[in-house]
Amino acid sequence: MTIEEIQARLCYYDRRNPDGYIEFLCTQIEMDGTIERELSMLTDGRRQGCTCDNCATGRAELAEIIMAYKKVTDFILSTIENRLTKNNNQC
């Protein structure tokens, strides 16, 4: 599963969700031409009490957990790679 697929399962109003964020803004611009109110609804995480499909089914919470684990895993792999490279250069 790619990071984009995981992000698509975040809260519909989360700025990191490429499907929800873009689709939401485009719909609002088509409806009334203004986006100020809609921009204020977007968040950097799950909205409190959100009932979007991803939040209601628990996908947003699981996506957040997967993304956190991915950050940790990427850091660990990077650290291991750097140490191996450093050790190989010393030989």
PLY file of the C-alpha trace (Angstrom):
ply
format ascii 1.0
element vertex 91
property float x
property float y
property float z
element edge 90
property int vertex1
property int vertex2
end_header
0.00 0.00 0.00
1.45 3.38 -0.98
1.50 6.49 1.19
-1.02 8.09 -1.18
-3.42 5.20 -0.66
-3.05 5.55 3.10
-3.56 9.33 2.96
-6.77 8.81 0.96
-8.17 7.07 4.04
-7.56 10.01 6.34
-10.41 12.27 7.44
-12.19 13.80 4.45
-11.38 17.28 5.81
-7.71 16.52 6.53
-5.40 18.55 4.27
-3.22 15.46 3.73
-6.10 13.54 2.13
-5.59 14.21 -1.59
-9.03 12.94 -2.58
-11.12 14.62 0.08
-9.35 17.97 0.19
-9.20 18.57 -3.55
-12.67 17.20 -4.26
-14.17 19.24 -1.41
-12.64 22.53 -2.59
-13.60 21.99 -6.22
-17.20 21.23 -5.26
-17.47 24.36 -3.12
-15.96 26.62 -5.77
-18.45 25.30 -8.33
-21.36 25.86 -5.94
-20.81 29.44 -4.84
-17.38 30.62 -5.97
-16.10 31.24 -2.43
-13.89 29.05 -0.33
-13.13 31.04 2.83
-15.70 29.24 4.97
-14.75 25.89 3.50
-11.03 26.46 4.07
-11.73 27.06 7.75
-13.33 23.60 7.94
-10.15 21.84 6.77
-7.79 20.49 9.42
-4.35 18.98 9.85
-5.86 15.86 11.35
-9.23 14.38 12.24
-12.01 16.88 12.89
-13.61 16.65 16.33
-16.84 14.67 16.01
-16.42 14.21 12.26
-18.85 11.83 10.59
-17.21 11.62 7.18
-17.08 8.09 5.78
-13.40 7.59 6.69
-13.89 8.72 10.30
-17.19 6.93 10.85
-15.77 3.59 9.69
-12.48 3.95 11.58
-10.31 4.18 8.47
-9.00 7.64 9.42
-7.77 6.44 12.81
-6.10 3.39 11.30
-4.48 5.52 8.57
-3.04 7.83 11.26
-1.54 4.84 13.08
-0.06 3.40 9.89
1.48 6.76 8.97
3.04 7.08 12.45
4.53 3.57 12.20
5.82 4.37 8.72
7.67 7.44 10.03
9.32 5.36 12.75
10.19 2.55 10.34
11.64 4.99 7.80
13.79 6.57 10.54
15.06 3.18 11.73
15.88 2.02 8.20
17.65 5.29 7.44
19.72 5.01 10.63
20.70 1.42 9.83
21.62 2.35 6.26
23.75 5.28 7.44
25.61 3.11 9.95
26.22 0.38 7.38
27.52 2.94 4.90
29.76 4.47 7.58
31.14 1.06 8.56
31.79 0.08 4.93
33.67 3.32 4.31
35.96 2.66 7.30
37.09 -0.74 6.03
0 1
1 2
2 3
3 4
4 5
5 6
6 7
7 8
8 9
9 10
10 11
11 12
12 13
13 14
14 15
15 16
16 17
17 18
18 19
19 20
20 21
21 22
22 23
23 24
24 25
25 26
26 27
27 28
28 29
29 30
30 31
31 32
32 33
33 34
34 35
35 36
36 37
37 38
38 39
39 40
40 41
41 42
42 43
43 44
44 45
45 46
46 47
47 48
48 49
49 50
50 51
51 52
52 53
53 54
54 55
55 56
56 57
57 58
58 59
59 60
60 61
61 62
62 63
63 64
64 65
65 66
66 67
67 68
68 69
69 70
70 71
71 72
72 73
73 74
74 75
75 76
76 77
77 78
78 79
79 80
80 81
81 82
82 83
83 84
84 85
85 86
86 87
87 88
88 89
89 90
